[in-house]
Amino acid sequence: MLDKSSLSPSVTADDPPHLPTGGTVLFQGDSITDGGRGRSLDPNHILGHSYAFLVAARCAANFPAMGLEFYNRGVSGDRINRLYDRRQVDILDLKPDLLSVLIGVNDAASAVKHLDEACTPAQFGDQYDRLLQEVTARLPKVQIVLCEPFFLEDSAKEFGAAMRNAVSDRAAVVKEIAQRYGAPLVRFQDVFHAALHRAPAAYWAWDGIHPTYAGHQLMADAWLHTVNSET
């Protein structure tokens, strides 16, 4: 279980984040990352309202001299194969100094629903590894941060234990890949489990998958804590 201290803000005015000064930070993933982001350059909406926005807002406000630039290219509904398919425009062309990836819950849901495009955990891992192999080959200096997919069964309206198990299987794959690449792993499932001591599951993720604003703040704090502790 994650120590509860990781749920508190980990960046203060005297504690710069372990991010590349003058660098580009790119968040990739599905709807949890997407957060309703805009598709134009409108600065009011460009990062959406997810944990990615909260990370960027805190760092940019507290450390403007670092010159960080944040991008959110999460796409609602994406699975690992779709993330791979858009790698050129939404990863490689942006040349990030740090790439953060959260993917897997839609792959799990596809398997539970027995959809034609569903992939096994092993296939999920192969596609994930292929993506990171290409990214690190093309961008050899990029720092990778991987985030484990999560599911709160107590607040879900469907799937139940089958979804919990499918997500857990893919989270185990992400953990193994993070170890292989020496990448920090943000343990979101542990973060939400620890939070259940303070409020019920639906307070943090209304449908078991999509976080509320409170849940996104937990994620932002955990992301910064992990990056500051493991980089």
N, C-alpha and C positions, 0 to 999 in steps of 0.2 A: 504494500500500500504506500502511496506517495506521502511523504511527510507533509503535514498541514502547513508548514511554513512556506511551501511552494505555492500556496494559494494566495499569499499576500503579494502586493506589488513588489517587483524585484528591481525596479529602476527608479532612482531618485536623481535629484539635481546633482548629487555628488557621486553618482554611480553610473557612468556611461555604459550603454549596452555594448556587448562584444560583437559589434557589427563593423564592417569595413568602412572607415572614414572616406567620405566621398563616393561611396559605393552604391550599387543598385541592389535592392532586396525585392525578390519576386516571390509572390505567394501563388501556388498552383493547387487546383483541386476541383471539387464539385460544388454543389449548392451551399454547403456549409462555409466554404471559402468565398464563393461568389457573392453572397450576402446582398443580392439585388444591385450589384454595382452597375454604374452607367457604362455605356459603350462609346461615349464621346470623351473629349478632353475636359468636360465640365468639372472643375475641381470640387464642386459640392457633392458629386456623386461618383467620382472616378474609382474610389476604393470600396464602395458599398458600405454595409453596416455590420460586417463580420469581425471576428477576432483580428483579421488582417488590418482593418481600419483602426482598431484600438491600439494595436502594436505601433502602427505608423504614427498615429496621433500623439501617443505618449513620447515616442522617441524624437519626433520632429519638434514638438513643443519644448521638451526639456534640453535637447542638444542640437540646436540649429546650426552650430558651428561645425558639426560633423558632416553636413552636406549630403545627407542620405536621401536617396530617391526610392520610393516604394511603388511597386506595381502589383495589382491584383488581376490575375487572369483565370481565376476559377470559373468554371462553367457548370451551371446547374444540370444535374442528370448525368454528368460524365462518369465514365468508368475508365479503367486503366488503358484500354485500347484507344479510346477517344483522346485521352490525354497524350498518348503517344502520337496519334495521327496529327495533332496540332502542335507538335514539338517545335517545328521550325519557326513559325510566326510567334507563338506564345511563350517560347523559352529561348531558343537559340538566337533569334534575331534581337532579343532584348539584352543579350550578353550579361546576365546577372552575375554579381559577385557572390550573392547568396541566394540559393533556391530552396524554398520550403514547399514540401509536398504533403498534402492530406488527401488521400484517395482510398477507396475500398468499400464504402458502405453501399454504393450502388451495385458494385460487383457482387456483394453479399446478397442484396435484395434480388438481383437477377437470378442467382442460384436458387434462392428459396422459392421464387416464383416459377422456376423451371423455364425461363425464357430461352429462346433460341441462341441468343448471343452470350449466354452465361458461360463463365469459365471456372474451372476448378481452382482451389488455392494454389496448386502447383503452376497452373497456367497463368494465374494472376502474378505470381512471383516471377515467372519467366519474362512476362511483358514489362513488369516493373524494372527488372534488372536490365532488360534491353534498352529501356528509356534512359536509365542512369548511365549505362555504358556509353551510349551515344553522347549524352550531355557532357560527361566528364572527358570524353575523347576530344570533343569540339571545344570545350571550355575547361581546360585542365586546371585552372586556378579557382574554379567555382567551389564555394562552400555549400555542402548539402545539409539540410535539416529535414528529417523525416518525422511525420506525425502519425500516430497509430489511429486507425478508424475506431469508432466507439458506438455503443448502442445502450440506451437505458430502457431496459425491458419494462420496468414498472410504469413508465408513462406512455408506452407504445399502444396503439390501437389495433395493431395487427402483427402477425408474424410470431411474436413471443419468443419462446426458447429456440426455435429454429433459426431465427434471425440473430439472436445472441450468439449462437454457436458459429454461424456463418461469418459473422463479423470477427469473432475471436480467432477463427482460423486464419483470416486474412491479416489480422493484427500480428499474429505470430510470424507470418511471412515478412511483414514490414520490419519487425524487430530483427529478424535474421539478416535482412538486406542492410539495415542500418549498421549492424555489426560488421558486415562484409565491407562496407564502404567507409567505416570509421565515422559515421555520421551521428550527431546527436539525435536522440529519439524522444519526442514529446509524448509523454504517456497520458493522453487525454482520458482514457478509460479510468485510470487510477484517480485522476483529478475529479471526475464526476462521481465516482464511488465515494471518495472522501467527502464530497460536498453533500451527500445524502444524509450525513449526520446533522446538517444544518437546515435543510429544507427538502421536501419531497422531489422526486425525479422530474415531475412536470414543471417545477419551478425553474429547472436548469435546461431542460430540453422538452418542449411541449408535446412532441410526438415520438420521443425516444431517439430521434435522429437530428432534428434541427434545433440548435440551441436558442434559448431566449436571449435577451440582452444580458441577463445575469450570467447565463452560460457562456456567452461569447467573452465576457470579461474574465471568467475563470480561465478560458482558453488562452487569452492574451497574456495573462499573468504567468500561466504555466509555460507558454512559449518563450517568453523573455527569461524566465527562471532557468529553463533548460539551456538556452543559448548562452546565457551568462555563466552557467555552471560547467558546461561541457565544451566550450570553444576557447 
